[in-house]
Amino acid sequence: MPKNTRNGNFRGRGGRNYGGDRFYDANAPKHDHDDRTDRSGGEWNDRNRNDRMTDVKRRVSFKPSNGGRGKGRITENHLRAHMNDDDEAMGGDMFDGGDLRVRMNNRNFDRQRRSGSPIPRGVPRGGGGGGGGGGNQRKKLLPNAPWYEVRIPYGNKYEKEFILRSIQQAITPQMFIPLYYKANESGAVFFVEDFQAADAIMRANRSIQTPDGRRMILVVRNNPPPTQVNEQLKMRMKQAMVKRYNPQTKGLDLQKFHADPDLSDIFCALFRPQIMLAAIDIIAEHIPEIEALNLNENKLYMLDHLKSMTTKMPHLKVLYMARNRIPYLHSLDSLKGLKLLELNLLENPLCKHFDDNTAYVSEVRKRFPKVIKLDDIVLPPPISFDVPEDDTKLPEAKASFLCDTSGADLVRQFLEQYFTIYDSDNRQPLLEAYHEHAMFSLTVNTTYQSNQQKLGAYISGSRNIKHKTDLDSRCRFLKQGRLQVVSHLSSLPPTKHDLTSFAVDLTLFTPHMLQLTVTGVFKERKGSGNMEQIRSFQRTLVIVPSNGGFCIRNEMMHVNTVTRAQENKAFKGAENGMPQQQAAPSAAPTVPAVVGVAATVPLVPDDNTKLQMIQALSVQTNMNAEWSKRCLEETNWDYPRAEFAFAELHKQNRIPPEAFRTN
């Protein structure tokens, strides 16, 4: 009897399957391979007829009364699971070793079958998936899945030790740890966490011989253990947490919580939202004072359900979430309400998105600004404007800020003398007020269209880098050298500044440099009949000693329109009894004392101190005692300024040869 008639099916023309002689067409042409007649072309012989009818009866006898539908249907998988030794061996050869032949036959059948026609019974679906769970084995395992289910049909007939020992021998040298092993009326099941172990177990399907001569079926899927949160589970969780809590440090260690020995017989993984929420409720109820929580190695993925931690754990300062599966840093947004000081995110997928550690720290601090330790690394103190809760008063507001009150007189004199020249008709004397290599930058507020019209005289020289994006423009509008700076200042409209509106911030004051920022208002002086326009300004100056005096090394000037309050108060100093700036003279004034010459008058040292200063300067500069004394006298016995003055003049070759010692 041909092999393809075991299920009572014949293969006819075009690859179609016909079951029994009820579908036989007497008019169909005969072929050489047709075994319905003998070789002489006569009728069927009795032997073939009896075999054929016996085969039909065998197929029909297994057919349920409801036509094969519903729960009563006996599938091919069930039949093969209960075959005798010979049939089982044949089934294993066909669906394990001979699986390629089955797939090729069904592929040819699919090509020849008309599109949309039903698949006849007896043809395996999905490329020949059968053989006691063989079809399920075609589902690929996900390498990053948290859990893998291993199901053994009819595994309840064998001892647990035999099943686990046999699987371990079959996959050696690969090791595996079975978790939550259970046997029920349909078989046995356990779970593994390791993908390599799960893949090895899947490949060991039907390779283990059982004591009764069958081959053990191993079905592996990407499934986590089932979860059911009830009072019994919560009680077990409480018992496990008791031994993991440290009352001295107020810390709770839930690292790899599902592997706790007290929970070995139940599935209690914190990556399941319902279990994590139950754990949070337990913590909030029994240890609300918790300050440190360790959630390492819990396969955490999505964290949206952790938002309740911000209200139920208000004192939490330390949170460990290393070696989890958190994909992105924004997954932590649900925890932004926590005032964390220490956070550990090592070996999470989110760490791979940052090549620059600075950007990583910055993004973390956007969510947790008080973090001072990240991934076991101490960070620089965060810059914040937080004030102690018991100190709610802000510092008293001041018109000006002076980092050193001893510089008040110097700053006042410098500004008065500088703006006296600046408000005159001739600004050329400001050449002595700027360093030889001075740099000057002008910006204008052009946010509003009206400003562009009102400040048109300043826009042509504006160097606002928000608009000057190309490097050539940025360099061209940066004025370098005292000649370029003063020439540009002279091209600006003539002005008159209101000294009573000045607010000065002295942010740096040393013997070698001072930095100040001055803001106020001025008006553009126009000819008769023209309305004077009032502007506001801010100028930041870096001032250094030069030639016994001071000069501007760098300056940034910003011009803007005035506010209504500034306009109402501008130039009202005379009406309020305050001294008003005198009208700028038409002739060019002489250079004031502060600009270019000595400005401060420190205390004069005694004769003994003067002698020591002369000797020290002579040794340092190689000048003779006479010229060292002269240098100190001209700098009012200010030793740092004397050093600076010598260095500047010596660089310019302005010190004569007779000033130096010959030996």
ZAMARGU-4260 file (C-alpha; in steps of 0.2 Angstrom, whole numbers, plus 5000, padded with zeros to 4 digits):
<rodrens>
0) 5000/5000/5000 | 5007/5017/4995 | 5013/5028/5010 | 5002/5043/5005 | 4986/5032/5008
5) 4989/5031/5027 | 4976/5044/5030 | 4965/5038/5016 | 4970/5052/5004 | 4975/5050/4986
10) 4985/5064/4976 | 4976/5067/4959 | 4979/5079/4945 | 4986/5096/4948 | 4991/5091/4965
15) 4973/5090/4972 | 4969/5078/4986 | 4954/5067/4986 | 4948/5057/5000 | 4940/5040/4996
20) 4931/5034/4980 | 4916/5046/4983 | 4927/5059/4975 | 4933/5048/4961 | 4929/5053/4943
25) 4927/5038/4932 | 4930/5049/4916 | 4947/5055/4923 | 4961/5050/4912 | 4972/5036/4918
30) 4991/5038/4922 | 5005/5027/4924 | 5006/5030/4942 | 4988/5028/4946 | 4986/5012/4956
35) 4967/5011/4955 | 4969/4998/4941 | 4981/4983/4938 | 4994/4984/4924 | 4983/4975/4911
40) 4970/4990/4912 | 4957/4979/4921 | 4946/4983/4935 | 4952/4985/4953 | 4958/4968/4960
45) 4950/4963/4977 | 4966/4965/4987 | 4967/4984/4982 | 4948/4986/4985 | 4949/4978/5003
50) 4965/4988/5007 | 4956/5004/5001 | 4940/5001/5010 | 4950/4997/5026 | 4959/5013/5025
55) 4943/5023/5023 | 4936/5015/5038 | 4951/5019/5048 | 4950/5037/5044 | 4931/5038/5047
60) 4932/5029/5063 | 4942/5043/5071 | 4931/5057/5065 | 4919/5064/5079 | 4901/5065/5077
65) 4901/5084/5076 | 4911/5084/5060 | 4928/5088/5067 | 4923/5105/5075 | 4924/5110/5093
70) 4933/5102/5108 | 4929/5084/5104 | 4941/5084/5088 | 4956/5072/5089 | 4970/5081/5081
75) 4985/5073/5073 | 4996/5079/5087 | 4986/5069/5100 | 4987/5054/5089 | 5005/5055/5087
80) 5008/5057/5106 | 4999/5040/5109 | 5007/5030/5094 | 5016/5014/5098 | 5035/5013/5098
85) 5036/5010/5079 | 5024/5023/5074 | 5032/5036/5086 | 5049/5033/5079 | 5042/5035/5062
90) 5033/5051/5067 | 5050/5058/5075 | 5059/5054/5058 | 5046/5063/5048 | 5043/5078/5058
95) 5061/5080/5065 | 5073/5073/5053 | 5062/5073/5038 | 5054/5090/5041 | 5062/5097/5025
100) 5052/5085/5014 | 5036/5089/5022 | 5039/5108/5020 | 5043/5105/5001 | 5027/5095/4998
105) 5016/5108/5006 | 5025/5122/4997 | 5021/5113/4980 | 5003/5111/4986 | 5002/5129/4990
110) 5008/5134/4973 | 4996/5123/4963 | 4980/5126/4974 | 4969/5139/4968 | 4969/5156/4977
115) 4956/5157/4991 | 4952/5138/4990 | 4950/5129/5007 | 4965/5118/5013 | 4959/5100/5013
120) 4960/5090/5029 | 4976/5080/5031 | 4987/5094/5024 | 4998/5101/5038 | 4995/5120/5040
125) 5009/5133/5042 | 5023/5122/5033 | 5021/5105/5042 | 5020/5111/5060 | 5015/5096/5070
130) 5023/5082/5079 | 5018/5086/5097 | 5022/5104/5098 | 5034/5105/5084 | 5023/5119/5076
135) 5026/5130/5092 | 5044/5128/5091 | 5045/5138/5075 | 5041/5154/5085 | 5057/5162/5088
140) 5062/5167/5105 | 5066/5185/5109 | 5083/5187/5116 | 5078/5202/5127 | 5063/5194/5134
145) 5062/5194/5153 | 5056/5176/5155 | 5054/5160/5145 | 5041/5146/5148 | 5046/5128/5146
150) 5031/5117/5145 | 5032/5097/5145 | 5016/5089/5139 | 5013/5073/5149 | 5027/5078/5161
155) 5016/5074/5176 | 5020/5056/5172 | 5038/5058/5177 | 5047/5063/5192 | 5053/5081/5193
160) 5071/5076/5197 | 5071/5065/5181 | 5065/5079/5170 | 5077/5092/5176 | 5092/5080/5176
165) 5088/5074/5158 | 5086/5092/5151 | 5103/5097/5160 | 5112/5082/5152 | 5104/5086/5135
170) 5110/5104/5135 | 5127/5102/5143 | 5138/5112/5144 | 5124/5126/5145 | 5117/5128/5162
175) 5100/5133/5167 | 5090/5137/5183 | 5072/5131/5183 | 5060/5142/5193 | 5042/5140/5198
180) 5041/5121/5193 | 5023/5115/5194 | 5015/5099/5188 | 4997/5097/5184 | 4985/5085/5175
185) 4991/5091/5158 | 5009/5091/5160 | 5023/5100/5169 | 5030/5118/5167 | 5044/5129/5173
190) 5052/5145/5169 | 5070/5151/5165 | 5077/5169/5164 | 5092/5166/5153 | 5089/5167/5134
195) 5104/5155/5130 | 5097/5142/5142 | 5080/5144/5134 | 5086/5142/5116 | 5096/5126/5121
200) 5081/5118/5129 | 5071/5122/5113 | 5084/5114/5103 | 5083/5098/5114 | 5065/5095/5109
205) 5062/5076/5107 | 5080/5072/5110 | 5077/5064/5128 | 5071/5046/5129 | 5058/5043/5143
210) 5057/5027/5153 | 5042/5021/5143 | 5050/5023/5127 | 5043/5040/5121 | 5053/5056/5117
215) 5051/5070/5128 | 5042/5085/5120 | 5049/5103/5126 | 5039/5118/5121 | 5048/5135/5124
220) 5039/5151/5123 | 5041/5170/5128 | 5030/5169/5142 | 5032/5176/5160 | 5024/5166/5175
225) 5006/5170/5179 | 5003/5183/5192 | 4988/5185/5204 | 4990/5198/5218 | 4980/5193/5233
230) 4981/5195/5252 | 4992/5179/5253 | 5004/5186/5241 | 5005/5203/5250 | 5008/5194/5266
235) 5022/5185/5259 | 5029/5201/5252 | 5029/5209/5269 | 5038/5194/5277 | 5052/5196/5263
240) 5053/5214/5266 | 5055/5213/5285 | 5072/5205/5283 | 5078/5217/5269 | 5074/5233/5279
245) 5088/5242/5288 | 5081/5254/5301 | 5097/5262/5305 | 5100/5268/5287 | 5081/5268/5283
250) 5085/5258/5268 | 5075/5244/5259 | 5085/5232/5248 | 5073/5225/5235 | 5087/5219/5223
255) 5082/5204/5213 | 5066/5203/5223 | 5059/5189/5213 | 5073/5177/5217 | 5071/5179/5236
260) 5071/5162/5244 | 5055/5165/5254 | 5047/5168/5237 | 5054/5154/5227 | 5037/5145/5225
265) 5027/5160/5219 | 5030/5173/5205 | 5033/5190/5213 | 5042/5200/5200 | 5042/5219/5202
270) 5042/5223/5184 | 5024/5218/5184 | 5014/5234/5187 | 5002/5226/5199 | 5015/5219/5210
275) 5026/5235/5210 | 5010/5245/5215 | 5007/5232/5229 | 5025/5234/5235 | 5023/5253/5235
280) 5008/5252/5246 | 5016/5241/5258 | 5031/5253/5260 | 5019/5268/5262 | 5009/5259/5275
285) 5023/5251/5286 | 5039/5261/5282 | 5034/5279/5277 | 5051/5286/5283 | 5061/5276/5270
290) 5075/5286/5263 | 5084/5273/5252 | 5077/5260/5240 | 5087/5247/5230 | 5078/5241/5214
295) 5093/5234/5205 | 5091/5219/5194 | 5072/5218/5194 | 5069/5219/5175 | 5060/5236/5176
300) 5055/5243/5159 | 5041/5255/5159 | 5040/5266/5175 | 5024/5276/5172 | 5015/5267/5186
305) 5029/5272/5199 | 5022/5290/5199 | 5014/5286/5216 | 5031/5285/5224 | 5033/5304/5224
310) 5018/5306/5236 | 5020/5289/5246 | 5039/5291/5248 | 5042/5309/5252 | 5058/5307/5261
315) 5066/5296/5248 | 5084/5302/5244 | 5093/5287/5237 | 5087/5276/5223 | 5096/5262/5214
320) 5089/5256/5198 | 5105/5248/5190 | 5105/5233/5178 | 5087/5235/5173 | 5079/5237/5156
325) 5074/5256/5156 | 5075/5261/5138 | 5076/5280/5138 | 5080/5293/5151 | 5063/5301/5149
330) 5055/5285/5156 | 5061/5293/5173 | 5049/5308/5171 | 5036/5300/5182 | 5049/5301/5196
335) 5053/5319/5194 | 5044/5324/5210 | 5057/5314/5221 | 5071/5325/5229 | 5084/5312/5225
340) 5102/5315/5231 | 5109/5299/5224 | 5104/5289/5209 | 5111/5273/5200 | 5106/5269/5183
345) 5121/5258/5178 | 5119/5245/5164 | 5102/5251/5158 | 5099/5253/5139 | 5097/5272/5142
350) 5115/5274/5145 | 5119/5269/5127 | 5111/5285/5121 | 5124/5296/5128 | 5142/5297/5121
355) 5146/5313/5132 | 5145/5311/5150 | 5142/5329/5153 | 5126/5328/5142 | 5121/5313/5152
360) 5123/5322/5169 | 5114/5337/5162 | 5099/5327/5157 | 5098/5318/5174 | 5099/5335/5183
365) 5085/5342/5173 | 5074/5329/5181 | 5083/5328/5198 | 5092/5344/5201 | 5099/5340/5218
370) 5108/5324/5213 | 5126/5324/5219 | 5130/5306/5216 | 5126/5297/5199 | 5131/5280/5195
375) 5143/5279/5210 | 5152/5295/5204 | 5152/5310/5215 | 5146/5325/5204 | 5151/5344/5206
380) 5138/5353/5217 | 5123/5358/5207 | 5120/5377/5204 | 5103/5382/5210 | 5094/5396/5218
385) 5087/5386/5232 | 5087/5394/5249 | 5084/5386/5266 | 5066/5384/5271 | 5069/5394/5287
390) 5077/5408/5277 | 5063/5416/5267 | 5070/5434/5266 | 5079/5440/5251 | 5094/5451/5252
395) 5091/5469/5253 | 5090/5477/5236 | 5104/5490/5232 | 5107/5502/5218 | 5125/5496/5216
400) 5135/5481/5220 | 5153/5483/5226 | 5163/5467/5228 | 5176/5478/5237 | 5171/5495/5245
405) 5189/5501/5243 | 5186/5503/5224 | 5171/5514/5226 | 5181/5531/5224 | 5191/5524/5210
410) 5176/5518/5200 | 5166/5535/5203 | 5181/5545/5197 | 5184/5535/5182 | 5166/5535/5176
415) 5164/5554/5179 | 5179/5558/5170 | 5176/5546/5156 | 5158/5552/5152 | 5164/5570/5153
420) 5174/5566/5138 | 5161/5555/5130 | 5148/5568/5131 | 5159/5582/5124 | 5159/5587/5105
425) 5176/5579/5103 | 5179/5561/5108 | 5197/5559/5102 | 5204/5561/5119 | 5197/5544/5123
430) 5212/5537/5114 | 5221/5538/5131 | 5206/5529/5140 | 5208/5513/5129 | 5222/5500/5129
435) 5232/5498/5113 | 5224/5482/5110 | 5207/5486/5116 | 5191/5477/5109 | 5174/5484/5108
440) 5157/5476/5104 | 5140/5485/5101 | 5123/5477/5102 | 5106/5484/5099 | 5089/5477/5105
445) 5080/5474/5088 | 5066/5462/5095 | 5052/5475/5090 | 5050/5483/5073 | 5048/5500/5082
450) 5066/5498/5090 | 5074/5496/5073 | 5067/5513/5068 | 5071/5522/5084 | 5089/5514/5085
455) 5093/5516/5067 | 5110/5525/5071 | 5116/5511/5081 | 5110/5496/5070 | 5124/5498/5057
460) 5137/5494/5070 | 5127/5481/5080 | 5136/5464/5083 | 5121/5454/5089 | 5128/5436/5086
465) 5110/5430/5086 | 5108/5438/5069 | 5127/5439/5064 | 5129/5420/5061 | 5143/5420/5049
470) 5161/5421/5056 | 5166/5435/5044 | 5152/5447/5050 | 5156/5443/5068 | 5174/5447/5066
475) 5171/5463/5055 | 5159/5471/5068 | 5171/5468/5082 | 5182/5483/5084 | 5200/5480/5089
480) 5213/5492/5093 | 5211/5509/5101 | 5210/5518/5085 | 5195/5508/5078 | 5186/5509/5095
485) 5187/5528/5097 | 5184/5530/5078 | 5168/5520/5080 | 5162/5529/5096 | 5165/5546/5087
490) 5153/5540/5073 | 5139/5538/5086 | 5127/5552/5089 | 5132/5565/5102 | 5125/5562/5119
495) 5122/5568/5137 | 5121/5555/5151 | 5111/5556/5167 | 5124/5552/5180 | 5110/5551/5193
500) 5102/5536/5184 | 5118/5526/5185 | 5118/5509/5193 | 5136/5502/5195 | 5141/5484/5199
505) 5159/5481/5203 | 5161/5462/5201 | 5180/5461/5201 | 5193/5472/5210 | 5211/5467/5210
510) 5228/5476/5208 | 5229/5470/5191 | 5211/5471/5184 | 5194/5477/5188 | 5177/5473/5180
515) 5162/5484/5181 | 5145/5485/5173 | 5136/5502/5172 | 5118/5505/5167 | 5108/5521/5165
520) 5100/5532/5152 | 5106/5546/5140 | 5099/5557/5127 | 5105/5561/5110 | 5109/5579/5108
525) 5101/5586/5092 | 5102/5603/5084 | 5089/5616/5087 | 5071/5611/5082 | 5075/5592/5084
530) 5067/5582/5098 | 5080/5574/5109 | 5078/5555/5110 | 5081/5546/5127 | 5090/5529/5127
535) 5095/5516/5140 | 5112/5508/5140 | 5122/5495/5148 | 5141/5495/5147 | 5153/5481/5154
540) 5171/5487/5156 | 5187/5477/5159 | 5199/5490/5166 | 5218/5487/5168 | 5232/5498/5175
545) 5242/5506/5161 | 5256/5519/5162 | 5253/5523/5180 | 5234/5525/5177 | 5220/5514/5171
550) 5213/5510/5153 | 5199/5500/5146 | 5205/5483/5139 | 5188/5476/5133 | 5170/5484/5132
555) 5153/5478/5128 | 5140/5491/5125 | 5121/5488/5123 | 5108/5501/5118 | 5089/5499/5120
560) 5074/5510/5121 | 5069/5517/5138 | 5054/5510/5148 | 5040/5522/5153 | 5047/5523/5171
565) 5065/5527/5165 | 5058/5540/5154 | 5048/5548/5168 | 5063/5549/5180 | 5077/5554/5167
570) 5086/5570/5170 | 5075/5575/5185 | 5090/5576/5197 | 5091/5595/5197 | 5072/5596/5202
575) 5075/5584/5216 | 5090/5594/5223 | 5103/5582/5216 | 5118/5588/5208 | 5116/5589/5189
580) 5130/5585/5177 | 5137/5601/5169 | 5135/5605/5151 | 5148/5597/5140 | 5161/5610/5135
585) 5163/5613/5117 | 5182/5613/5117 | 5191/5596/5119 | 5194/5593/5138 | 5211/5588/5144
590) 5212/5570/5150 | 5206/5568/5168 | 5217/5561/5182 | 5210/5543/5182 | 5210/5540/5164
595) 5228/5537/5159 | 5236/5543/5176 | 5237/5538/5194 | 5220/5537/5202 | 5221/5530/5220
600) 5231/5537/5234 | 5235/5523/5246 | 5243/5525/5263 | 5261/5531/5261 | 5273/5518/5269
605) 5287/5523/5281 | 5305/5526/5276 | 5310/5508/5281 | 5296/5500/5271 | 5301/5511/5256
610) 5319/5506/5257 | 5313/5487/5257 | 5302/5491/5242 | 5316/5499/5232 | 5328/5485/5235
615) 5315/5472/5230 | 5310/5481/5214 | 5328/5483/5209 | 5331/5465/5211 | 5316/5460/5201
620) 5318/5473/5187 | 5337/5474/5187 | 5335/5493/5188 | 5346/5503/5199 | 5340/5510/5215
625) 5337/5528/5208 | 5325/5522/5194 | 5317/5509/5206 | 5313/5523/5218 | 5307/5534/5204
630) 5295/5520/5198 | 5288/5518/5215 | 5285/5536/5218 | 5276/5539/5202 | 5264/5524/5207
635) 5262/5531/5224 | 5272/5517/5232 | 5259/5504/5226 | 5271/5489/5223 | 5260/5479/5211
640) 5256/5494/5201 | 5274/5498/5200 | 5278/5480/5194 | 5264/5482/5181 | 5270/5499/5175
645) 5288/5493/5173 | 5283/5478/5163 | 5272/5489/5151 | 5285/5502/5148 | 5299/5489/5146
650) 5289/5480/5133 | 5287/5497/5124 | 5306/5500/5125 | 5302/5517/5134 | 5315/5514/5148
655) 5332/5521/5144 | 5347/5511/5146 | 5355/5521/5160 | 5340/5515/5171 | 5348/5498/5173
660) 5362/5492/5183 | 5378/5489/5173 | 5385/5474/5184
</rodrens>
